[in-house]
Amino acid sequence: MAAAACSMSPPRSPTTPSELVPEAVEGTTNVTTAAADAGVRRVVFTSSYGAVHMDPNRSPDTVVDEACWSDYDYCKQTGVLYCCAKMMAEVAATEEAARRGLELAVVVPATTIGPALQQTLNFSSDHVARYLTGAKPAYQNVVTAYIDVRDVARAHALVYEHPDACGHRYLCVSAVLHRAHFVRLLKDLYPQYPVTAKC
């Protein structure tokens, strides 16, 4: 049986947003406006896989691609406000770029891992550290999409340089791993650590 493509359109502006949503929208609008004011012609916006895959009504046979959007109401009801914020920020970037005549392309990376520039843990690296140190007592029976930060950087450069990239979204995923496979990789790489072992 062939997998159906997504047909969900971008979310509309929420009626009761959390602080995270208006802050993401305002920040995105400010940066897009500043770029236009500075004479920039092309902008590459970094969205998130969270703006794409969170939809409980989607069939398991559906191929998740660039046409897919997360279900805003579901994300809001379940408290996944990061996904709400990324969706609305992407919509804001698209609308502001169109209003200001900017070329806009969107890179949509999955959970981003790899070498970090900062000394502190961000959400993605904390996700790894909690399994690595056994701080998370059990892992969920789920799959997660991953991408190396260096590949995300390359994707941004490619999208920026490609003349036909504007007006499109580009998923940036290198592997989709079941959580059991992920923690097994951690255990193989770092046998000295108490990696979470319980599902």
Backbone bond lengths (Angstrom), bond angles and torsions (degrees), N, CA, C in turn:
res aa  C-N    CA-C-N  psi(-1)  N-CA   C-N-CA  omega(-1)  CA-C   N-CA-C  phi
1 M - - - 1.451 - - 1.526 108.98 -
2 A 1.315 117.72 129.14 1.460 121.90 -178.82 1.525 110.19 -72.58
3 A 1.301 115.37 142.50 1.463 120.41 178.75 1.520 110.08 -80.72
4 A 1.307 115.87 136.75 1.461 120.61 -179.22 1.515 110.66 -81.33
5 A 1.309 116.35 146.59 1.465 121.06 176.94 1.518 109.42 -83.60
6 C 1.312 115.71 158.99 1.460 120.58 177.87 1.512 109.44 -74.09
7 S 1.300 115.63 147.79 1.457 119.25 176.22 1.525 111.21 -131.84
8 M 1.328 116.37 8.48 1.455 119.55 -177.67 1.519 110.89 -69.10
9 S 1.305 116.43 133.64 1.460 120.94 179.45 1.519 110.04 -85.56
10 P 1.345 117.45 165.00 1.464 120.18 179.12 1.521 111.18 -57.20
11 P 1.328 117.39 151.97 1.460 120.28 -179.62 1.520 111.79 -69.06
12 R 1.324 115.56 155.30 1.469 120.58 173.58 1.515 108.31 -87.10
13 S 1.311 116.16 164.68 1.463 120.09 179.79 1.524 110.14 -59.33
14 P 1.330 117.57 134.63 1.464 120.40 -178.58 1.517 111.32 -72.51
15 T 1.325 115.30 156.02 1.468 119.65 179.45 1.519 111.63 -89.00
16 T 1.320 117.80 -31.04 1.466 120.43 179.39 1.526 109.28 -130.84
17 P 1.327 117.67 75.34 1.460 119.91 -176.05 1.520 112.07 -75.59
18 S 1.321 116.59 154.10 1.461 120.22 170.24 1.522 106.86 -77.63
19 E 1.325 117.30 173.37 1.465 120.43 177.77 1.515 111.48 -61.37
20 L 1.323 117.00 -33.16 1.457 121.27 -177.42 1.531 111.57 -60.15
21 V 1.316 116.90 -39.49 1.463 120.51 -176.83 1.528 111.56 -68.03
22 P 1.347 120.05 -53.54 1.465 117.75 -179.65 1.529 113.04 -64.07
23 E 1.331 117.56 -31.45 1.459 119.67 177.48 1.524 110.98 -66.13
24 A 1.329 116.74 -42.02 1.465 120.30 178.36 1.525 110.93 -65.52
25 V 1.321 116.18 -41.65 1.465 120.63 179.44 1.525 110.71 -65.80
26 E 1.336 116.64 -45.64 1.461 120.31 -179.23 1.527 111.49 -63.95
27 G 1.324 116.63 -44.50 1.465 120.11 178.85 1.514 112.06 -61.44
28 T 1.328 116.34 -43.60 1.463 121.13 179.28 1.525 110.94 -64.17
29 T 1.330 116.15 -44.51 1.466 120.52 179.09 1.525 110.63 -62.49
30 N 1.333 116.90 -41.87 1.466 120.68 179.18 1.524 112.05 -61.41
31 V 1.327 116.94 -44.93 1.460 120.71 -179.31 1.534 110.41 -66.64
32 T 1.321 116.72 -42.53 1.464 120.39 179.55 1.522 110.35 -63.80
33 T 1.319 117.04 -42.44 1.470 121.69 177.81 1.527 110.77 -63.21
34 A 1.336 116.75 -44.58 1.467 120.86 179.44 1.524 111.02 -61.86
35 A 1.322 116.66 -39.82 1.466 120.33 178.00 1.526 110.76 -62.52
36 A 1.327 115.95 -45.60 1.467 119.87 179.30 1.523 110.92 -63.79
37 D 1.333 117.23 -42.59 1.470 121.31 179.50 1.523 111.78 -62.99
38 A 1.337 116.84 -30.73 1.462 121.33 -179.07 1.531 112.48 -84.16
39 G 1.338 116.61 -1.52 1.464 119.63 178.60 1.515 114.76 87.62
40 V 1.327 116.67 11.76 1.469 120.60 176.53 1.529 108.62 -65.94
41 R 1.317 116.45 138.80 1.467 119.90 -179.69 1.528 112.78 -98.25
42 R 1.332 116.28 -31.88 1.467 119.94 -174.59 1.515 110.41 -130.98
43 V 1.328 115.73 136.32 1.458 122.80 178.88 1.524 108.76 -126.01
44 V 1.335 115.89 137.44 1.465 121.04 172.30 1.524 106.55 -109.76
45 F 1.321 115.84 118.02 1.459 122.07 -178.53 1.527 109.65 -96.05
46 T 1.331 116.22 133.73 1.460 121.13 175.91 1.519 108.65 -93.15
47 S 1.328 115.71 110.34 1.456 120.73 176.22 1.532 107.58 -94.44
48 S 1.296 117.82 -144.29 1.457 122.07 -179.62 1.519 110.01 -157.70
49 Y 1.327 114.93 147.77 1.461 120.06 174.60 1.527 110.64 -58.03
50 G 1.330 116.01 -23.94 1.463 120.21 175.99 1.512 112.93 -63.03
51 A 1.320 117.50 -21.32 1.465 121.36 177.21 1.523 111.90 -83.33
52 V 1.339 116.29 -1.51 1.467 121.34 -171.89 1.525 113.46 -118.25
53 H 1.329 117.47 -45.98 1.473 119.30 -163.33 1.521 116.33 -97.47
54 M 1.330 119.65 -10.80 1.468 121.37 -173.43 1.533 111.26 -84.64
55 D 1.302 116.51 84.86 1.463 120.77 178.97 1.526 109.37 -146.67
56 P 1.338 118.41 102.15 1.461 120.73 -177.32 1.524 113.50 -69.10
57 N 1.321 117.46 -14.86 1.463 120.91 -178.81 1.527 112.84 -89.86
58 R 1.314 116.43 -6.14 1.461 120.39 -179.03 1.528 109.17 -76.13
59 S 1.307 116.87 137.88 1.460 121.29 178.50 1.526 110.41 -65.05
60 P 1.336 117.84 142.36 1.469 120.23 176.68 1.529 112.41 -60.72
61 D 1.332 117.11 -20.53 1.460 121.17 179.40 1.529 112.98 -83.77
62 T 1.316 116.81 -7.49 1.457 120.06 -178.02 1.522 110.96 -70.44
63 V 1.316 115.39 132.69 1.457 120.49 173.66 1.528 107.10 -81.24
64 V 1.323 116.21 117.48 1.461 120.58 179.04 1.523 107.84 -76.82
65 D 1.323 115.79 120.55 1.459 120.41 -179.05 1.521 110.04 -136.95
66 E 1.319 116.48 -168.26 1.459 121.46 -175.56 1.522 113.95 -65.84
67 A 1.314 117.88 -15.64 1.470 120.82 178.27 1.526 112.16 -80.98
68 C 1.311 117.17 -13.19 1.462 121.29 -174.25 1.527 112.20 -80.92
69 W 1.327 114.26 145.52 1.463 122.55 173.02 1.516 108.12 -130.49
70 S 1.317 116.04 146.24 1.457 119.91 172.73 1.521 109.18 -68.33
71 D 1.329 115.80 159.06 1.463 122.00 177.70 1.531 107.65 -83.91
72 Y 1.328 116.38 108.24 1.469 121.31 -174.83 1.528 111.45 -57.67
73 D 1.332 116.85 -47.37 1.469 120.27 -177.71 1.526 111.54 -62.05
74 Y 1.335 116.29 -40.32 1.468 120.10 178.21 1.528 110.06 -63.04
75 C 1.325 116.92 -45.71 1.473 120.62 -179.94 1.524 110.39 -61.25
76 K 1.322 116.27 -41.72 1.463 120.39 -179.37 1.533 110.82 -66.26
77 Q 1.334 116.59 -45.42 1.469 120.98 -177.63 1.526 111.90 -65.52
78 T 1.328 116.71 -31.56 1.468 120.15 -178.62 1.525 112.10 -93.70
79 G 1.329 117.45 3.16 1.457 121.49 175.50 1.514 115.17 78.65
80 V 1.333 117.34 16.13 1.466 120.78 178.61 1.533 107.58 -89.94
81 L 1.340 115.20 68.95 1.462 120.97 -172.02 1.516 113.06 -72.01
82 Y 1.323 117.29 -22.39 1.465 120.65 175.04 1.531 109.36 -57.85
83 C 1.332 116.76 -45.09 1.467 120.59 -179.89 1.524 110.55 -64.87
84 C 1.331 116.68 -40.76 1.466 120.13 176.42 1.523 110.53 -58.23
85 A 1.330 115.49 -46.04 1.461 120.78 -177.79 1.520 111.31 -64.53
86 K 1.329 117.65 -41.96 1.467 120.00 -179.62 1.526 111.18 -67.48
87 M 1.328 117.24 -37.85 1.467 119.44 177.24 1.516 111.07 -61.97
88 M 1.319 116.42 -50.79 1.457 120.15 -176.05 1.523 111.76 -69.22
89 A 1.338 117.90 -32.41 1.465 120.71 176.28 1.523 110.36 -65.81
90 E 1.331 116.69 -39.73 1.464 120.12 178.06 1.526 111.10 -64.97
91 V 1.329 115.85 -42.19 1.469 119.89 176.87 1.529 109.73 -61.59
92 A 1.336 116.86 -43.44 1.464 121.01 -179.77 1.524 111.16 -62.87
93 A 1.326 116.79 -42.03 1.465 120.35 179.19 1.525 110.70 -62.69
94 T 1.321 116.18 -42.40 1.464 120.77 -179.75 1.525 110.92 -64.22
95 E 1.327 116.03 -45.47 1.471 120.06 -179.10 1.524 112.11 -66.95
96 E 1.333 117.13 -42.92 1.467 120.54 -178.49 1.526 111.02 -69.05
97 A 1.328 116.95 -39.37 1.464 120.13 177.38 1.525 110.78 -62.10
98 A 1.325 116.42 -41.88 1.467 120.01 178.20 1.530 110.26 -64.40
99 R 1.312 116.87 -41.51 1.467 121.00 -178.98 1.515 111.82 -65.04
100 R 1.357 116.21 -36.17 1.466 120.49 -176.54 1.528 113.54 -96.01
101 G 1.324 116.96 0.82 1.466 120.02 178.35 1.522 114.44 74.62
102 L 1.328 116.44 26.94 1.463 120.79 177.76 1.524 110.68 -89.40
103 E 1.321 116.39 146.71 1.455 121.02 169.08 1.531 106.71 -80.84
104 L 1.313 116.61 129.66 1.468 120.43 -177.76 1.518 110.43 -129.44
105 A 1.325 115.32 130.92 1.459 121.93 170.74 1.524 106.87 -123.69
106 V 1.327 117.17 151.95 1.462 121.71 -175.07 1.525 110.13 -123.76
107 V 1.329 115.70 126.09 1.462 121.88 172.87 1.525 107.10 -100.80
108 V 1.323 116.11 131.11 1.466 122.31 -175.31 1.534 108.79 -118.73
109 P 1.341 117.43 84.62 1.461 119.14 -177.64 1.528 112.92 -80.60
110 A 1.325 114.04 149.83 1.466 121.00 173.55 1.531 108.58 -78.98
111 T 1.330 116.93 -167.27 1.463 121.16 177.01 1.520 107.93 -54.61
112 T 1.318 116.17 118.15 1.459 121.50 -171.49 1.520 110.35 -96.38
113 I 1.338 115.05 123.65 1.460 121.30 -179.70 1.521 108.88 -127.38
114 G 1.326 116.17 169.85 1.458 120.27 -179.75 1.514 110.45 124.25
115 P 1.337 116.68 -172.02 1.465 120.73 -176.84 1.529 111.74 -58.47
116 A 1.327 115.73 134.93 1.463 121.10 -179.48 1.522 110.00 -104.54
117 L 1.325 116.52 146.46 1.464 121.23 176.30 1.526 111.27 -81.67
118 Q 1.342 116.06 -31.23 1.460 120.64 -176.06 1.524 111.02 -92.29
119 Q 1.335 115.91 161.44 1.459 121.72 -179.13 1.529 112.01 -84.11
120 T 1.321 117.32 -18.27 1.462 120.88 -177.96 1.521 110.52 -96.23
121 L 1.318 115.43 160.70 1.459 120.54 179.04 1.529 109.99 -82.88
122 N 1.333 116.24 133.48 1.459 119.81 170.12 1.534 107.74 -93.50
123 F 1.328 116.88 -175.94 1.469 119.98 -175.65 1.523 111.79 -58.46
124 S 1.340 116.75 -45.57 1.469 119.99 -176.47 1.520 112.18 -67.73
125 S 1.342 117.34 -43.89 1.460 119.00 -179.42 1.535 111.24 -71.74
126 D 1.323 117.06 -30.59 1.466 120.35 175.36 1.527 110.28 -65.11
127 H 1.333 115.90 -37.03 1.466 122.50 176.43 1.537 109.60 -55.56
128 V 1.332 116.43 -43.87 1.468 121.42 179.27 1.526 110.17 -71.00
129 A 1.321 116.90 -46.43 1.469 121.30 -175.62 1.523 112.15 -61.10
130 R 1.314 117.56 -36.77 1.473 120.05 -177.68 1.527 111.54 -67.10
131 Y 1.333 117.43 -33.15 1.466 120.26 174.98 1.525 110.55 -77.68
132 L 1.317 116.20 -38.63 1.464 121.64 -177.41 1.525 111.48 -62.55
133 T 1.323 116.41 -39.80 1.468 120.81 -176.72 1.526 113.42 -92.58
134 G 1.323 116.94 -2.24 1.460 120.65 -177.60 1.515 113.25 75.43
135 A 1.351 117.61 10.28 1.467 121.10 179.67 1.520 111.12 -64.43
136 K 1.326 116.07 -27.78 1.465 120.20 175.07 1.528 105.84 -92.72
137 P 1.339 119.06 116.15 1.471 120.61 -172.13 1.527 114.60 -66.22
138 A 1.342 116.59 -24.80 1.465 119.81 -179.98 1.519 109.21 -151.02
139 Y 1.321 115.08 154.54 1.468 119.43 175.43 1.524 109.45 -103.29
140 Q 1.324 115.54 152.85 1.464 120.77 -178.48 1.530 111.17 -81.57
141 N 1.314 116.13 157.20 1.455 122.83 176.39 1.533 107.88 -86.20
142 V 1.343 116.03 70.82 1.463 122.51 -176.19 1.522 109.52 -140.38
143 V 1.320 115.10 168.80 1.457 121.14 171.66 1.529 108.12 -111.10
144 T 1.318 115.23 153.72 1.462 121.58 177.90 1.518 108.35 -137.41
145 A 1.334 115.94 141.84 1.458 121.60 176.34 1.524 108.87 -90.75
146 Y 1.345 116.18 139.57 1.459 121.85 -177.56 1.526 110.82 -129.51
147 I 1.345 114.15 155.63 1.466 121.08 174.25 1.526 107.76 -150.12
148 D 1.319 116.85 143.51 1.456 121.73 175.63 1.521 109.12 -78.12
149 V 1.326 116.40 138.95 1.464 121.34 -177.32 1.531 111.62 -58.59
150 R 1.330 118.01 -31.22 1.467 120.65 178.41 1.515 111.54 -68.35
151 D 1.336 116.69 -32.76 1.464 119.97 175.68 1.528 110.96 -71.79
152 V 1.336 116.33 -34.11 1.470 120.08 176.07 1.524 109.73 -63.49
153 A 1.328 116.63 -42.73 1.469 120.47 178.35 1.524 110.47 -62.02
154 R 1.334 116.99 -44.00 1.472 120.74 177.84 1.526 111.29 -61.67
155 A 1.327 116.28 -40.41 1.470 120.27 179.74 1.522 110.73 -61.42
156 H 1.333 116.81 -41.66 1.468 120.02 178.64 1.527 111.17 -61.35
157 A 1.341 115.76 -43.71 1.466 119.29 -179.99 1.528 111.11 -64.96
158 L 1.331 116.96 -43.26 1.469 120.80 -179.98 1.525 111.42 -63.02
159 V 1.325 116.16 -44.87 1.462 120.93 -179.49 1.532 110.31 -65.01
160 Y 1.322 115.74 -39.54 1.467 120.00 179.53 1.532 110.93 -63.57
161 E 1.333 116.29 -40.19 1.456 120.62 -174.46 1.526 114.04 -84.08
162 H 1.317 117.95 -22.70 1.474 119.87 -175.69 1.526 110.22 -77.16
163 P 1.329 118.10 124.50 1.470 120.52 -174.73 1.524 115.10 -64.45
164 D 1.333 117.38 -24.98 1.472 119.80 -176.96 1.523 113.50 -99.89
165 A 1.325 118.04 10.55 1.468 121.05 -174.12 1.518 113.32 -77.55
166 C 1.307 117.49 -24.90 1.467 120.05 -173.51 1.523 111.66 -64.93
167 G 1.331 113.54 143.50 1.454 119.68 -179.11 1.515 113.43 85.21
168 H 1.329 116.81 6.27 1.466 120.67 -177.01 1.523 111.25 -125.02
169 R 1.342 114.41 158.20 1.457 122.92 172.31 1.525 107.28 -106.84
170 Y 1.345 115.92 146.08 1.454 120.84 -179.79 1.524 109.67 -131.68
171 L 1.348 115.33 111.65 1.459 119.69 174.84 1.519 108.92 -66.61
172 C 1.311 116.09 141.66 1.456 122.07 -177.60 1.526 107.17 -127.92
173 V 1.329 116.37 90.83 1.465 123.25 -174.99 1.527 107.91 -136.36
174 S 1.330 116.80 130.64 1.467 117.76 177.69 1.526 112.23 -107.31
175 A 1.335 117.88 -26.13 1.463 120.07 -179.74 1.524 110.20 -154.45
176 V 1.316 115.23 144.25 1.464 121.76 172.37 1.527 105.69 -117.23
177 L 1.334 115.57 115.10 1.458 120.44 -174.13 1.515 111.29 -119.17
178 H 1.334 115.03 139.72 1.455 118.85 168.86 1.525 107.04 -67.75
179 R 1.309 117.07 145.82 1.455 120.86 -176.67 1.534 111.64 -57.50
180 A 1.342 117.82 -33.71 1.474 120.60 177.81 1.524 110.46 -62.64
181 H 1.327 116.91 -41.23 1.460 121.57 178.03 1.527 110.27 -65.38
182 F 1.323 115.73 -41.01 1.463 121.38 -179.35 1.533 111.28 -61.49
183 V 1.338 117.19 -48.83 1.468 119.06 -178.77 1.533 111.29 -69.66
184 R 1.335 116.44 -28.95 1.463 119.28 175.43 1.539 110.83 -65.75
185 L 1.329 116.26 -40.18 1.461 120.19 175.54 1.531 111.02 -60.86
186 L 1.332 116.31 -42.80 1.463 119.82 178.06 1.526 110.71 -61.42
187 K 1.323 116.37 -42.75 1.467 120.87 -179.23 1.525 110.79 -64.31
188 D 1.336 116.54 -40.63 1.466 120.39 178.71 1.525 111.80 -66.43
189 L 1.334 116.31 -38.99 1.462 120.88 -178.48 1.527 112.41 -76.15
190 Y 1.330 116.15 -34.36 1.471 121.12 -174.94 1.531 110.53 -131.66
191 P 1.340 117.03 69.28 1.476 119.46 -176.42 1.528 113.47 -64.10
192 Q 1.319 117.75 -17.96 1.467 121.37 -179.84 1.518 113.02 -77.58
193 Y 1.345 118.11 -9.30 1.471 121.26 -177.59 1.529 111.20 -99.58
194 P 1.338 116.98 152.18 1.472 120.97 179.99 1.540 111.63 -84.11
195 V 1.313 116.66 66.35 1.464 122.35 -175.54 1.526 110.40 -60.60
196 T 1.318 115.89 137.37 1.464 121.95 177.59 1.530 110.01 -51.55
197 A 1.312 117.26 131.47 1.459 120.17 -175.32 1.533 112.87 -120.13
198 K 1.319 117.96 -14.20 1.461 120.58 -174.33 1.518 110.90 -95.06
199 C 1.343 115.90 136.73 1.462 121.40 177.24 1.523 108.87 -91.74
